[in-house]
């Protein structure tokens, strides 16, 4: 019988990793308070729960102005609209990210221009950004991916030299810092998701950090049906919609901010321990952490395997890891190969007007393709809340798979 659990052997770990989301009586009390108050929705904006959550969020993340939004996709769409990005404009996005990063500019009439990633970090490569700029480029939408941050020094330098808007997709980066400054606070906007899997969650919801009070006021108007800040009277300044987050979600998010510092500290410490323990496994590459990335915070930790050493690509390694009791996945496909991102299947005006900009079969992003199709292994944040034993088990499972790599051929 094989040693590998996927082929009938005994798994390394049989104890489940900790569940997510974490909740206790504080969450029940917070939601009960909102229910009894009768103010469940997001209007008038901001309600008391929303205002208190935003105060706490900015205290954690940095920045001066923030707005709650229905989810972490709408945040980016709203940022594009408030920035005046529209028909035929170009927005540079990374080849390795969730489809929402590219869909957001598309929905407002702009063309998402895909740029390749840095193989050391899997974040957008500033060199690819610079090469993608044309006279129609209006914005850069960098993504802080996994336990990494995009090179914000280089991104901001490019943006300033070319008068470009920067919208940081920080859905993975609550609490992360670059040179001591919070993710999402460098650009004109910082987008955060509160979706159920994120490390600060209300089930759904989003936060948009804004560089100035004026931008924040325009965001509030847009997400509150065009009303001015305060909700009554005054001049309508946007053709808005109802993109508000509810007071029930804000109450849950408010409680989540109480747990977040300790959880983030634990994950960061265990990620450092994981880095140390993975060094000695042949064929495993730890993504390079830039020394300017001063605080690491994440809900997915990404490592790279060498398919030549393991004799198999990441899909087979992940299948074997799952059987060993280690929660993992291969992550997103490259954007031009992403089933969830198919603009030509829509009736949106941009793909219809510029079909030549969406010929994905003619596009090639070698670093993203290598990461997505061959190398990347994403470990769930659960692994990093299970103490050193949780890390030891994940490392032991990877080593076991390496030691029995000849058997992986059966999974290819």
N, C-alpha and C positions, 0 to 999 in steps of 0.2 A: 504493500500500500504506500502511496505517496506520503511524504511529510507535509506537503502543502494542504491546508484545509480545503481549498477549492477543489482538490482532487481526492478528498476523502480523509485527510489527516486531521489531527487535533488542532483547533484554533489556538492562537497565542492568547487571546483574551475572550473570556466568556461573560464577564461582568459588563453590563451596559455602561456607556459613558453618560455623564450627567445630561438631563433633559434641558431643552430650551423651548420657550422662555422660562425664566425663573420667576416665581410669584409667591406672595405670602399674604397675610392679613392686611398689610398696608394697601395692596392693590384693591382688595375687596372694599376696604373702607373708603378709598378714594373714589371708586366708581359709585359706591352707595351714596356718598355725599353729592355727587353730580346728579344722580337719579332723583334724589330728594329735592334738589334745588329747582328742578324743572327746566334748567337751562342746559339742554343736551347738545344742541347744535353749535355751529360756529358763528352764528350771528346773534347780536351785534359783535363785530370783531374789533379787538380781541376780547374774549370772555376772560373771567378771572383765572380759570385753570390754564388757559393758553398763555396769558401774560406771565404767570408764575413759572410755567415750564420754560418759556423763552428766556426769562431772566436766568434760570439755572443753566440752561443749555449754553448761553453765551459765557457764563462764568466758567463752564468746563472747557469750551472750545476756543474762546476768544472771539473778537469782533464786537461791534457795537450795535448792529441792527440785524434783526432776523424776523422772518415771517413763517408761520406754519402753513402748510399746504397739504392737499389731499394725499399726495404720495411723492416719492422721490423721482418720478418721471415728469410729473407736472411741474416740479420745481425747475427743471431744465428748460421746459417749453416756455414757462413764464419768464425765466431769465432772458431767453432769446427775444421774446416779444418786448419786454421792457427795454432791452438794449437796442431796439429798433432793427433787429435782424429779420429779414423777410425775403421777398421774391428774388430768386436767383443769386442771393448771397451765398458765400461758401463758409462752412464751419469745419475746422480740422478736428477729427476725432481719431482715437487709437484703433488699430485693427483688433485689439484684444480687450473686449469689454462686453457688458450686457447690451442687448440690442437697443435699450432705451436711450443710450448715449447718442446713437446715430439717429434714432427715430425722432428725438425731440426737435432738432433743427429742421428735419424734413417736414414735420407737421406745421411749422410756421412759414413754410415756403422756401427754406434754404436747402442747399445741397451739402450733405455730409461728405467731406473729403477724407478718405481713410488714409492714415499714416502708419507706418510700421513701428514696431516696438524695439526697445533696448533689450538685447538678450540677457543682460546682467540683472535687470529688474522686472522685466515684462511690462513696464510702463511705457508710455509713448516716448519715442526717441526724438529729442529736440532737433537732431539733424534732419530727420524725416519731416518734422514740422516745417523747418525753414525751407526745405526743398518743395513743399506743397503750397507755399504762399503764392497767390496771384493777385492781380489788381481787384479781384472780387472777394478776396478773403476778408471776413469781418470778425471772426472769433476763433479762439482755440478752446477746445473742451478736453483738457487733460483728465485722466482718471488715476486716482490713487488705488492701486490694485493689490488685493491680498494684504500682505504685511509690508508692502512697499509704498513709497511715495514717488510721484513723478518729480523730476528735477525742476523745482519751482524757481530756482535762480535763473536757469536757462530759459524756461518758459516765459517768465516775466520780462526778461531781457528782450526776447524775440517780440513779445507783445508790445513793449514800449517802443522799440525801434520801428515797428510797422503799424502803430496806432490800432492795435487789435484788442477786442474784448476778451477777457479770460473768465470762463465759467468752470470752476473746479467740480468734477464729479467725485464727491467724497463719501459715496454710499458705503464704502468699506472702511472709512477712516475716522470715525468718531474718536476723538481723543488723540489722534496722531499729530505729531509736530515736526516741523522742518525749521532748523535753527531756533528752536524754542517757540516758534509761532505755529498756531493751530492750522491744520489742513482746512481748506475752505475759506481762509481769511486773506489769502494773497491776491486773488483775482477780484474782478468786479462782483462776482457772485460765487458762493459755495453751496453746493447742493448735497443734502443729506437725506437718506431714506430711513424711515422708522418701520419698515416692513417686518414681518414676523421673524425672519431669520437674522435680522441685523442685531448688532450687539447693544444697541439702545433702541428698544422697540415699543410700539403701541399697537402692534398687530398690522396696522397700516398707518400711513402718514408721511410727511416730509418736512424738512426745514430748509429755508433758503436764507443764507447769510448774505447781506448786501453791504457793499463798501461804504455807501453814503445814506444819509437819511432820506434824500430825495429819491434814490432808487428804491428804498424800502417802502416809501409812501406810494410809489407807482405800482409796486408789487401788490401791496395791500389792496389798492383800488382794483387791480386786474382780477385778483382772486375773490374779491367781494362784489362781483357783479357790476363793477365800474364805479361803485360808491367811493367817495373820498374817505380818507382815514377819519374814523369817528362815526361813520355810517349814516349820518343824516345831514342834509343840507349841503351847500357848497356846490362847486362845479364838478360834474362828472368828467374825469380825465382819461378814462380808458373805455374801450369796448371790452368789458370784462365778462367773466362767467363765475359760476359758483365752484371754486376750487378750494374751499375752506376745509380745514381739519376740524373734527368735532371736539367738544369739551370732554366727552368720555375718553377719547384717545389722548387728549392733552393730560388728563388726570393720570392715566397709566404711564405716559411718558415722564411725567413729573416724578412719580415714584421710582421709575427706572433710573433717573439721574442720581438717586440716593445710593443705588447699588453700584453704579457704573465705575467709580474710581477704583474700588477694591477689585472688581472683576477685571478691569483693564490692566491693573498692576499685576494680577495673577497671570493673565495671558502673556503679558510681556516677559515676565520672569521665566515662564515655562517655554516661551519661544527661544529665549537665550539658551536655555538648557537643551532644547531640541537641536539648535544649531551646533552646540558642542558635541552632542551624541551622534549626530549624523556624519561628522567629519570622516570617520574611519570606515564608512561603508563604501566600497568601490561602486562607481557608477551612479552615485547620488551627488547632485550639485546643489548647494545652498545658494539661493539668489543673493546677490551682493547687496549689502546694506550700506548705503551712503552714510558717511559719518555726520553729514548735515541733517540726516533723518534722526533727530534727537530723541523722540518718543515714538515707540512703535505701538500701534493699536490696530486690531484686526478682528475679523470674524472668519477668515479663511487664511491658512498658511500654505504658501505654494513652494514646492521644491521641484527640482528637475531630475529626471532619471536619464541615463544614457542608454538608449535602446541597443546600442552595439554591445555594451557590457552586460545588460540584463537579457539580451537575446529576445527581447519583446518590447513593444511600445507601451505607452502609458496606460492604454485601455486594459491591457492584460494585467499590468501591475496593480491597477486599481481594483480589478475584479478579484485578484488574489488577496489584496489587503482587506477588502470588505469581508471575504470569507474568514480572514484571521480575526475579525471583530473590530476592525479599525474603520471608522466612518471617513469616507473620502470620495472624490470624484475627479474626473478629468477636466472639468471646468468648461468655459465657453468655447465654442468653435471660433475660428477667425471670422471677423465680421462679414467678409465677402462669401463665406461658406455657411453662414448662420441661418438655420431654418426659420428662426423667429424674425429675421430681418429680410423681408422680400418685398421691397417697394413696388416692383413691377406687377405684383399681384393686387395692388391697391388701385383705387381710383383717385388717389391724391394727385394734385396738379403737377407737382415738381417731377416725378418720374415720367409722367406723360409728356411734359414739355421738354425734358432733357434726358431721353432714354439712353443716350450714349454715355451718360455719367454713371449708369447703373449696370454696365456690362461686367458683372462680377466674374464671369468665366474668363475674361481677358485680364483680370487683375492678379497680381502676385505680390504677396507680402511674406518673404521667406522666413523672417524671424518669428512672426506670429504663427505662421503655418507650422513651423518646427515645434514651437511651444505647444500649440493646441493639439496637433495630430500625433506627436511623438513623445514629448518630454514631460509636460506639466502634470503634477499630482497635487491635488488640493486636499488638505486635511481640515476637517471641520473644527470650529472653535471649541467644540465639546472636549476634544482631546486635551486642550490646554486648561480646562477647568477640572481635570481629574488628578491634579498633583503630579509628582514625579513618576508615580507608577503608571499613570496614563501615557506619559511620554515614553517611558521605558518600554511599555507594551507596543507602542507604535514603532519604535526603533527596532525592537526585537522582531516584529513582523516583517519590516523591510529587510532586515539582515537575513531572516529565514528565507524570504523570497529570493534574495541574491544567492544565498548558499545553494538553493535548489532551482536556480534559474533555468537549468536544462529542461525542467518539467514545464516551464512556461510556454514552450512550443505548442503544447496541447491546447492552450487558450488563444492562440493567435488567430 
